[in-house]
Amino acid sequence: MAKLNINGRTRDVQVEEDTPLLWVVREQLGLTGTKYGCGVAQCGACSVHLNGAVVRSCSIPVGSVKPTDRIVTIEGLSRNRSHPVQIAWAEIDVPQCGYCQSGQIMAAAALLKRNPAPTDKDIDEAMTNICRCGTYQRIRAAVHKAATIAQGAASPAGRKAKAQA
Amino acid sequence: MTRTARSTATSLSRRKFIIHSAAAAGGGLALGFQLPFGAAPAAAQGAAAKAGAELNAWVVVRPDETCVIRIVRSEMGQGTHTGLAQLVAEELECDWKKVSTEKITAGRNYASKRAWGEMSTGGSRGIRISQDYVRRGGAVARMMLLQAAADQWTVPVGELTVANGVIAHAASKRTTTYGKVASAAAKLTPPDPKSITLKDPKTWKIAGQPLKRIDTAAKLDGSKVYAIDLKLPGMLNAAVKACPVFGGKLVSFDEAKIAGRPGVRRAVQVNDAAVAVVADTWWHAKTALDALPIVWNEGPAATQSSATIAERLAEGLTATQAYAGRREGDALKAIEGAAKKVEAVYSTPFLSHATMEPMNCTARVMPDKVEVWLPTQNAEASLAAATEEAGLTLAQGEVYALDLGGGFGRRGGTQDYTRQAVSIAKQFPGVPVKLTWTREEDQAHDFYRPISQCKLAAGLDESGKLVGLHVRLSGQSINAYLNPPAAKGGDDERQLQGWWKQPGDAQLGYTVPNLLVEYAMRNTHVPVGPWRGVNTNQNAVYVECFMDEVARAAGADPLEFRRALMQEHPKHLAVLNAAAARGGWGTPLPAGVHRGIAQFMGYASYSAAVAEVSVSDRGEVKVHRMVLALNCGHAVNPDQIAAQVEGSVAYGLSAAFYGECSVDKGRIVETNFHTYPILRLAEMPKVETVVLPTYDFWGGVGEPTISVVTPAVLNAIHAATGKPVRSLPLKNVKLA
């Protein structure tokens, strides 16, 4: 039995405490946007936000997550794919097969939250998830683009445009 | 209770499966312009009528103007669905914004006598093999829609024009739309598709454009359902473990040891070499399987190792007997008598595909029906495998092919995971069972890129001209494993891919007066199969790196040395020149940065690359920039071609730097991404793609460019260090 705060809602799940958060999210909560890739925190396909920071959910036992911890999965990142990272991903046409992209997007969103204008080096260090299709070049471009979009939205002009929309 | 493995009467040999699936796939290519409605269930016909007017196998137009384009090729990220839809929409003259796509299942294709043709998606053929008949499908639909409007207005069809799905008659200033005339059009007799002249690509407005992919949105918010995400009512989950030694068998497993674990239903035998635990959730199944005591009979292959395999391949390099794929002039004599000789031995390892979505398949078996939901590159092979494993006819099967989380050749004809899922589900009649492999199982049971070694010898005359080239390849044959008749007696042309004499597919781009290209088949117990680029990758490394060694021995610039040998191969040469020009060959570079170049042909396309690389004092390699040039004949979507080229660089560099499946005690050593590393973003070079289509042939896109990535980088390392790299991966090579 565990009580989890997921995407802003409190959910009770019947599950053994050593079950990885990934499998609780996928199998108990039915949120399958978070993917299994390796199970050993290597690939990042299972990336989610835990209190705003990106973590690899395949290696976090659900018993270690407190009811007050805020978990956000790809399904909870935004409404209508409106997060700057999702907008940028669409504009650059980043995904190929798409399987790793939930994790990539969550990693990028966490990066921009703590570093709104990342350099290439910052992106190198933060974006360590594996993409087997090799979309890395577009991921890099899209992170920069998302930073620009987010800064536009945060500027006085951007806020005004948003208010009018 | 200990259960002993029983011999499975239904367990079928690989050979039998191949024959079966070949029979299922060998019915010729039916051009489906008139869907045989007689074969479709009446209920489906009713639903289809409500869904819109079916103009032919490829096009349905709905009253709301939506143009539904049918697709049978698999989408695994390579963009084929977008490209095929562009081609049909181009001829259809519909509004691109109103295009949607629909997948046809293998069962429906079978029931319709293959109205949609073959479904296999491999060998970079998704677009180039089907482009002609799908374009004709679009054109036929357009002509029928125009005819219906002409009939309605009683005007000659030649007076009508159409753009974006709006039909106009200028003289009477009337307009109508596809949605309005579609049901009348569907009743007309279609024109003979072969009588149609397709559009000149120079006039393309939808095809040929760098349009955005049609399938991106659901990949951004987690809503896309891959087969691994599937949840059916009452579904159980399974985890599987096969004997880690290839060819080994299951002896027994002690189910009592996992009795009472949460959610566990049963442990079951899977064919004769694997065991599965079935539970309510996959995590319960997986952890119970980890705790299950299993006894294997590992068989004779348990003595095999990378060292024993290397020894066997090395023997093939000098063996008397070998298949001579090319023998022009007398290469041995020419080299013997040459003023200067160059010799080298190269090698490349086994590689796993490591698709991000591990192997998985959901199966439901009933007495008279088997259904599977899975990622597959060949839904017809899935149908053949599932029905055979279930002991049913092809007509009693159905395949729901979900878009793949990566394919790369792993999920084509072999369908081992499909057989396993059906084998498990058979033991739970009527209950859908989802089998999901762990990453460890995925690494341990692949159809690996075959291992090979290559001995090359060249002779130069006093002026530095290449007078003779001898290439002796020794290694494992994919055909010997998957299609034995094609490798009979070791005469396996496919292993020499990229060195062929005949033009059009994988032709060697050099003219050498005395040339001997040989293959000594040396098979191992490790299963092998196609891996993005198949044999072009290894063969390009061998010849293109050796070509640099020979150029150096001749005191020539590697580009100029190649150019001199390529005068009779203008298409190869044009692509090489394009890469050299964009890559700034011969222009100054920052200190410590060096260039390498390579060219190769595969999948009917011509590729070349220039790499800029530095090697640190500690021997660390950094690839800064890569320029790739590609002539794939027709460029259906330049931006998606660029995406494939960029991806091929990442896939190729992963192999070059890290890729290695080594063998110890008969099994694969590398179990997960910590020991089988994959290139990460920080290591990705800047990639520039030059697409130069000549529009006189149709070539592939997904695979061709990967072949030139590694040799260009290795040649740049050679330039940096002065020493050639002759074995991969680079992680094992000391460069400082």
HADDOCK unambig.tbl for C-alpha pairs under 7 A between the chains (distance, minus, plus):
assign (segid A and resid 23 and name CA) (segid B and resid 283 and name CA) 6.65 0.50 0.50
assign (segid A and resid 27 and name CA) (segid B and resid 281 and name CA) 6.73 0.50 0.50
assign (segid A and resid 32 and name CA) (segid B and resid 222 and name CA) 6.86 0.50 0.50
assign (segid A and resid 32 and name CA) (segid B and resid 229 and name CA) 5.70 0.50 0.50
assign (segid A and resid 33 and name CA) (segid B and resid 222 and name CA) 3.62 0.50 0.50
assign (segid A and resid 33 and name CA) (segid B and resid 223 and name CA) 6.13 0.50 0.50
assign (segid A and resid 34 and name CA) (segid B and resid 222 and name CA) 6.95 0.50 0.50
assign (segid A and resid 37 and name CA) (segid B and resid 356 and name CA) 5.73 0.50 0.50
assign (segid A and resid 37 and name CA) (segid B and resid 357 and name CA) 6.29 0.50 0.50
assign (segid A and resid 37 and name CA) (segid B and resid 358 and name CA) 6.97 0.50 0.50
assign (segid A and resid 37 and name CA) (segid B and resid 439 and name CA) 6.80 0.50 0.50
assign (segid A and resid 38 and name CA) (segid B and resid 439 and name CA) 5.22 0.50 0.50
assign (segid A and resid 38 and name CA) (segid B and resid 672 and name CA) 6.78 0.50 0.50
assign (segid A and resid 42 and name CA) (segid B and resid 673 and name CA) 6.20 0.50 0.50
assign (segid A and resid 42 and name CA) (segid B and resid 674 and name CA) 6.71 0.50 0.50
assign (segid A and resid 74 and name CA) (segid B and resid 221 and name CA) 5.67 0.50 0.50
assign (segid A and resid 74 and name CA) (segid B and resid 222 and name CA) 5.75 0.50 0.50
assign (segid A and resid 75 and name CA) (segid B and resid 221 and name CA) 5.59 0.50 0.50
assign (segid A and resid 75 and name CA) (segid B and resid 222 and name CA) 5.76 0.50 0.50
assign (segid A and resid 81 and name CA) (segid B and resid 220 and name CA) 6.84 0.50 0.50
assign (segid A and resid 81 and name CA) (segid B and resid 221 and name CA) 6.19 0.50 0.50
assign (segid A and resid 86 and name CA) (segid B and resid 220 and name CA) 5.97 0.50 0.50
assign (segid A and resid 90 and name CA) (segid B and resid 216 and name CA) 6.84 0.50 0.50
assign (segid A and resid 93 and name CA) (segid B and resid 212 and name CA) 6.46 0.50 0.50
assign (segid A and resid 93 and name CA) (segid B and resid 213 and name CA) 6.96 0.50 0.50
assign (segid A and resid 95 and name CA) (segid B and resid 216 and name CA) 6.66 0.50 0.50
assign (segid A and resid 96 and name CA) (segid B and resid 77 and name CA) 3.90 0.50 0.50
assign (segid A and resid 96 and name CA) (segid B and resid 78 and name CA) 6.32 0.50 0.50
assign (segid A and resid 97 and name CA) (segid B and resid 76 and name CA) 5.09 0.50 0.50
assign (segid A and resid 97 and name CA) (segid B and resid 77 and name CA) 3.52 0.50 0.50
assign (segid A and resid 97 and name CA) (segid B and resid 404 and name CA) 6.58 0.50 0.50
assign (segid A and resid 97 and name CA) (segid B and resid 405 and name CA) 5.29 0.50 0.50
assign (segid A and resid 97 and name CA) (segid B and resid 406 and name CA) 5.79 0.50 0.50
assign (segid A and resid 98 and name CA) (segid B and resid 77 and name CA) 6.99 0.50 0.50
assign (segid A and resid 98 and name CA) (segid B and resid 219 and name CA) 5.34 0.50 0.50
assign (segid A and resid 98 and name CA) (segid B and resid 405 and name CA) 6.73 0.50 0.50
assign (segid A and resid 99 and name CA) (segid B and resid 356 and name CA) 6.62 0.50 0.50
assign (segid A and resid 99 and name CA) (segid B and resid 357 and name CA) 6.68 0.50 0.50
assign (segid A and resid 99 and name CA) (segid B and resid 405 and name CA) 5.04 0.50 0.50
assign (segid A and resid 100 and name CA) (segid B and resid 356 and name CA) 6.97 0.50 0.50
assign (segid A and resid 101 and name CA) (segid B and resid 219 and name CA) 6.72 0.50 0.50
assign (segid A and resid 101 and name CA) (segid B and resid 220 and name CA) 6.92 0.50 0.50
assign (segid A and resid 102 and name CA) (segid B and resid 220 and name CA) 6.50 0.50 0.50
assign (segid A and resid 102 and name CA) (segid B and resid 221 and name CA) 6.93 0.50 0.50
assign (segid A and resid 102 and name CA) (segid B and resid 222 and name CA) 6.09 0.50 0.50
assign (segid A and resid 124 and name CA) (segid B and resid 681 and name CA) 6.17 0.50 0.50
assign (segid A and resid 124 and name CA) (segid B and resid 682 and name CA) 4.39 0.50 0.50
assign (segid A and resid 127 and name CA) (segid B and resid 681 and name CA) 6.62 0.50 0.50
assign (segid A and resid 128 and name CA) (segid B and resid 680 and name CA) 6.11 0.50 0.50
assign (segid A and resid 128 and name CA) (segid B and resid 681 and name CA) 6.47 0.50 0.50
assign (segid A and resid 129 and name CA) (segid B and resid 680 and name CA) 6.97 0.50 0.50
assign (segid A and resid 130 and name CA) (segid B and resid 678 and name CA) 6.80 0.50 0.50
assign (segid A and resid 130 and name CA) (segid B and resid 680 and name CA) 5.92 0.50 0.50
assign (segid A and resid 132 and name CA) (segid B and resid 355 and name CA) 6.58 0.50 0.50
assign (segid A and resid 132 and name CA) (segid B and resid 356 and name CA) 6.29 0.50 0.50
assign (segid A and resid 132 and name CA) (segid B and resid 651 and name CA) 6.81 0.50 0.50
assign (segid A and resid 133 and name CA) (segid B and resid 647 and name CA) 5.30 0.50 0.50
assign (segid A and resid 134 and name CA) (segid B and resid 646 and name CA) 6.65 0.50 0.50
assign (segid A and resid 134 and name CA) (segid B and resid 647 and name CA) 4.06 0.50 0.50
assign (segid A and resid 134 and name CA) (segid B and resid 650 and name CA) 4.89 0.50 0.50
assign (segid A and resid 134 and name CA) (segid B and resid 651 and name CA) 6.45 0.50 0.50
assign (segid A and resid 135 and name CA) (segid B and resid 647 and name CA) 6.00 0.50 0.50
assign (segid A and resid 136 and name CA) (segid B and resid 681 and name CA) 5.18 0.50 0.50
assign (segid A and resid 136 and name CA) (segid B and resid 684 and name CA) 6.68 0.50 0.50
assign (segid A and resid 137 and name CA) (segid B and resid 686 and name CA) 6.97 0.50 0.50
